[in-house]
C-alpha cells in the first residue's frame, strides 16, 4: 500500500496551486489527471484586476495579486521555465463617452491603482482606434499551457502523477483514512474543473460551465506588444502570433470547435485590426463557472477528509493561489474559509 498525505484529482491551475501548497509544507501527495479538461491549456492566461466591460474592480483583486506573483516566481524557479509576462492591457474606447466613464472610474480609490489617467493615442496603422485607449496597470499573462505541461513533467519525474481517469466507485472512505486502489491517504482534494459535474460527491454544486472558443492568428504586420481589449482580447504570443478570444457559450458543453464561433470572433477582430492575417488554430475549452461568480471551495458535509477546489471561472491565473491557500489553511490549521467561496453557501 502506497501511503501519502493527499490525493489530488486534477492538474489544471487549481490542482497545481494546491500541489504547491502541499510541496512547500512538505506534505506527500499523488495527482490523478486524465487530460479531459482543457480550460487551463487553452486559456489566454490573463491576469487583470479590472472588469473592463463595466470598469469595476475584480472581487478581492488586491489579495489575489499580492499572492500570485511569488507563487508563479517560485514555479519558474522550480521548473526552470518562463511563465509570467508583465504586459499592459489597452482598453479600446468606442466613444468620447467611454473615455469619460474611464476617468470617472479611475478617480475612485478602489480603482485608482489599476487605471492610468494618461490616455494612449493610437499610432499603429494596423489598428482601428480613433478614440484611443485606456491603460490597465498590474496586468499580464501566464503561459498556462506551458505551465501545465511543465508541472506534469515535474510530477512524472518525482513519481507523483497517475495519468488515468479517476474511478469514484473505487474510493473507500473511513474516519481518518481514504483508500483508492493501492493508495492510502489522509485527505483527497478534487480540482477537476468542469469534470466536477461527473463527481458523485460534489455534483450538487452549481457548476454551470461556459464553453469558450478562441483563435490563434499569424499577423506579421500587426506589430502589437500590448494586450488589446475591445469586444475580444487580442494577446501577443511572440513570433507574430496572437491569441484572439473568447466566445461564451452556455449550452454546448463539448470541446468541439464550431464555424459559428469562428465567424463571431473574426467579425469582432476585423472591427479592431485592419491588416492581413491567417488563422493558425482554433480551440475550445469549458470554463468552470458558477452562478454567483465565486469559486467552490470547502470540505464535504459528510466526509471531513474530502474537499473541493473548483469554480475558478475565467480568472484562474489570478485566483488559484488565493483559493489554494485558503483551502490548505482550512484543512491543516482549521482557519475559516472566506464565506464568499465556502461551499456551505449551497445546500447538499
N, C-alpha and C positions, 0 to 999 in steps of 0.2 A: 504493500500500500504506500503510495506516494503522499506524504503529508506536507501541506502548505498552509499558510495563514489565510490566504484569499484565493478564490476562483473569480476571475473577471471574464464576463462574456461580452465580447465586442471590442474591436480595436480601431475605432474612429477617434475623433477628437476627445470625446468624453472618456472613453476607455484609456487612452494614452495619458490624459491628465490624471486620472485616478491611479494608474500604474506608477506614475512619477511620485505621487504622494506615498505610495507603498514603498517604492525603492528608496526614497530619501529617509523613510522611517525604518529601513532595514527589515521590512516585512517580506516574507516569501510569498510568491504568487505564481499562478499559471493562467494564461489567457486562451480563451477559445474564440476563434474568428473564422467565418467561412466566406468572407468577402461578398456576402449577399447584399450589404447595404453600401450604396455608392455616394452618399451625400458628402462625406468628408473628402473623397477623392476627386469629385467633380466640381467642388465649390471654388469660388474665386479666392476665398480665404481672407476677406477684407476685415480689418478692424477699424471701427468708425464710431465715435461716441455720440453721433447726432443722427436722428431720423430726418433724412433730407427732404422728404415729401412735405413734412409739416414744420420743419425747423424746430424740433423738440429734442430734448436730451434722452438718450437711451437709458433705460432703467439701470440704476446702480453703476453707471459708466465709470465713474472715478475709481471705485473699488476694483472693478474688473481690470481697468488699465494698469493700476499700480501692481496688481498681482501678475498680470500677463507677461510683462517684459522679462522679469527674472526667470520665469518658468521657461520661456522659449530660448532665452540666452543659455540656460542650463542644458536644454535639449540640443542646441547647436554644439555645445562643448562635448556632450556625451557622444553624439552621433557623427561629429566632425563634418557637418553639412551646414549650409547657409539656408535658413528657412524664413527669417523675418526681414522684411524690407520696408523701410520707412519711406512712404510715398504720399505726397499730399493728394487730397481729393478736391477736384474743382467741380463745384455745382454750377451747371449752366443755368443762366437766367433766361426765362422766356419773355420777360417784360420788365418795364420800369417798376411795376407794382411788386414783382418778386424781389427786385433789388431792395425796395423799401421794407418789405417783410423781413428780409435778411438782416437789415440794420436794426430793426425792432428786436429781433431775436438775439442778435449779438450783444445788445445792450443789457440783456437780462443776466444777472450774476451767475445763474445756473449754466449759461451757455457761453459766457464771455471768454472762457479759457479755450474754447474749441472753435469759435467762428471768428475769422480775421475780419477786421474792419476795412482792410485795404482791398478793394475790388480789383480783379485781374482782367485786363483787356485782352481780347483775342488777337494774337499775332500769327496764328497758324493758318495758312491759306487752305489747308485741308479740312478745317473745322468750321461749321456754321454756328456763330455765337455773337450776334450783333450787340447783345446786351451784356456780354462778358460773363465773368464767373465770380463766385464766392469761394474762398479757400477754407477748407476744413482742416483744423490742426490736430496733431496727435493721431494720425491715421497711417494706414499702410496695408500690407498684405502678408500673409504667411503662406508659403508654398505647401499647401495641405497634402497634395498627392505625394510629394517627395517626403514629407514628414511621416505619413502613414507607412510608406514603403520602407523608409529607413528604420523606423521604430520596429516594424515587424521583423526586419532583418536582425536587429539587435536582440529581439526576443528569441528568435530562432537560435542565434549563436549562443545564447545563455540558457537554452533548453526551457524556455517559458511559454512557448507558443504551440498550440494544437490547432491545425487548420482543418477543422471539420465542423459540421453543424452541431449545435448543442441539442441533445435529446432530453427534453424536460421530464419525460417519463422515467428516466434512469436516475433522477435526482432523489436522494433519500435524506430527509430532514430529521434531525434529533435535537435535543435541547441545546447541546453545546457544540455539535459537530454536523458537518454536511458530508455526505458520501456521494461521489459521482464516478461511476466506473471504478478505476483503480486509484482514485484521488480522495483523500480525506482533508477537509478544510474547516477552518473556524468560521469563515464568512464567505458569502457569494454576493457579487455585485453585477447586476445586469445593466450593461451600457450598450444596448443593441441598436440604437437609432430606431428607424421605423419598424424594424423587426420585432419591436416590443408588442405589436398588435397580435403576434402569434404566441406570446408568453402567457401561459395559463394563470400565473401568479399575479400578473400586473395588467392583464388586458382590460380590466375595468377602468383604467386610467384613460382620460380623454385625449389620446394622442391622435390628432387628425391626419397629419402627413400632408405635405404640399409638394407636388411634383414641380421640379424646376428643370427647364432645358436651357442650354447655353451653347454658344458657338465659339470656336477658335478661328480667327481670321488672320490672313497674312496681308499686311498693307504697308509696303516699303515707303510710300510717300507720306504716311500719316505722321511719323516722327513725333510721337507723343511720349512724354516722360512723366506724366501725372495720370492719376486715375480720374476719368471723366464721368460725371453723373448727370444724366438728363432723364429721359424716360427709361433708359437702360444704363448699366455701367459699361464703360469701355476701359479695360485694365491692361496696361502694357506688361507683357511677359518676357520681353527680350527677343532679339533676332527677328524684329519686325512682326512678331506675333502678338495678338491681342485677344483677351477673353471678353466676350460680349454676352451679357445676360442680366437678369434671367427671367424666365416666364414663371407664372404662378398658376398652377392647375390643381384644383381641389378634388376632382372626381377620378381622374386617371391615376392609378397607383402602380403603374408599370414603369420599367426603365427603358421602354421603347421610345425612340426619338420620333417626332412627328413633323410632317410637312407644314402643318398649321403653325406650330411653334416657330419653325424656321422662318416662315414668311412674316410672322409678327415681329420677330427680332430684327430681321432685315429691314422692315419698314421703319422701325424706330431708329435703327442705326443710320439709315440714309437721311434721317432728319438731323443728324449730328455731324456726319462726315460727308465730304464730297470728293473723295479720292477713290481710285480703283482699289479693289481688294479681292481676295479669293477665300472661299470657305475651306478651312483645313479639316475641321472636325465639328461634329455636333454630338453632344452627350446629354444624358438625363440622370437625375437622381431624385430621391424622395427625402425632403427635409422633415425632420421630426418636430413638427409644430404642434402647439397646444392651443386650446380655445381661449385661454387668458394670456397667452404670450409669455408665460413664465415656465421655467424648467420643472421637471418632475423629479424630485429628489427626496429620498427618505427610506425608512425601514418598513417592511411588510407588517401588517397589523397582527398576523398570527405567527409568523416566523421571524424571530428577532435577529437571526443571523443572515437574513436575506434582504438586500437593498436594491434600489433602482437609481440610476443616474441617466436621465434622458430629457427629451423635450427642449433641446438647445436651439431649435429653430434655425434662423438664418444667421445667428451671431455666435456660432460655436467657437470660433477662434478666440473671441474676447471672453466669453462666459465660462468656458470649460475649466480653466484653472480655479476660478472662484467657486463653482459648484462642487468640483472635486475636493477642494479643501474643506468646504462646508460639510460634505458627507463624511470624509475621513475623520474630522474632528468630532463629529456626532457619534460615529461608531466607536472610535477609540477612546474618546475623552468625555463623552456624554454632553458635549456642547449642544446648545439649542440650535436647530436649523432656522435660517431666515424663514419666517412664516409664509412669505410670498412664494417660496419654492417648495415648501414641505408638502408631500402628497397627502397629508392629513386634511388638506382643504377639499379633498374629494372622498366621497363615501365608498367604502369597499362593499 
